[in-house]
């Protein structure tokens, strides 16, 4: 008897790929077969195979149970073998692709490593090229402005003015902060401020002029020009002070009152005890009570240079003249008295004449009564570190050593005067000869209509002589033995100027560039002037041209160290001009 299907149960449905590549449903069914008249051993497992053409029931391997499982795959045995081959090929292909990708990645890493090494090498080469490649003026200004902002911020100065010239041309003039904090007046290169001891360098122009005129001899005793100045003794021995010693700080004259320069008197000792016991005394009161500060804050006006000599002329010398170096502002006060005796003019009028001749229109004596336009305010800090106005001071007792006002523009002009005179040897043309030449030129112009100029005739212009003779500047800028520069450990002091010779003290150590400078510190003022000549030789300097960098900086606050910043700025612009 033929078997009949007792029941049919659907077990699962899963999608699969058929022969045609299309999705075909795959199902598994359980059939319960009931045989009629047959033994259980004759029960058969049958598979229901649906396909796209027909549906059949195929008897299969006999089983012992009465439940039979049908698995539909949608593929024939031939297709199953093909799938295995394809799977194997895909597996091999995947492995090959994986190995290839791994090899590519490893090779890429090696290449990247080589590229980084190449980039590092190129960076090093670029760095060397950048070092050898000079800066532009614009880049030098940007970097110098950052340096100026640093020192201003570090010191807390309200304002800072900067001027720089390269080869005689002003390339940067700028002011940072305020010239007047209370009235919010911005600082500029034209702001007039205290230049302090740079006044010594300007005073040396008057000294050099008198040397060239033959009216001053550096080695004559001071009493030759100022008979009223007391004779001096050291250890019971009479000594002589000369102008040469004054200009190089070798005369032994004291600076502002210090322990080294003035022995303690009963009055001074009592004052110090009072200050020590009263720890709550504010800075201003202590400054007034301390003998060292009492002269620094002098508010009395001195009608003449001779009157200001009364401050120190009767004091003993610190050491024998010519034996030691001792920086002193009072030595230049005595020098200004010598200049008055030589020129028969008040020192103030003499210097004002030189200011005009050198084109320094914004340089003045620090007087309180005259109206001086663009004059800035001066500041200091109290014991709590807060900004305050400086007390009133009168600098008439030290015009020559620290009593001038100026702007950074004017200081750069002064630097041009010195640099031009240093680089160009003058033909010793006197004023009388120049006047004669001017008259000849005037007569030539009157006869111009009668003169027929030749077509190939060229007119050569003779360069103007320097304000000073080259020999005079060389004398001022010559380092003096046994001197030292307080603001540059590699420098010396000349005559009214600090000089750093070019060279190195030891092999492969610090190399010093040739720099001529002076710094200044006053009540409410700090300053620096740097001249960096390009020593290409006097014969190689083009006629009428300047070769070098000049930097001037002024801050309107006490105790701001500007020298190192100015040197860095000078080197940047020197690199930009090379």
Beta strands, then each sheet from edge to edge (+ up, - down):
strand 1: 4-17
strand 2: 23-34
strand 3: 44-50
strand 4: 55-62
strand 5: 67-71
strand 6: 159-166
strand 7: 169-180
strand 8: 185-186
strand 9: 193-194
strand 10: 232-234
strand 11: 237-239
strand 12: 364-365
strand 13: 379-381
strand 14: 387-389
strand 15: 404-406
strand 16: 492-493
strand 17: 498-500
strand 18: 503-504
strand 19: 511-512
strand 20: 515-522
strand 21: 525-533
strand 22: 548-555
sheet 1: 1+ 2- 5+
sheet 2: 3+ 4-
sheet 3: 8+ 7- 6+ 22- 21+ 20- 17+ 16-
sheet 4: 9+ 15- 12+
sheet 5: 10+ 11-
sheet 6: 13+ 14-
sheet 7: 18+ 19-
end
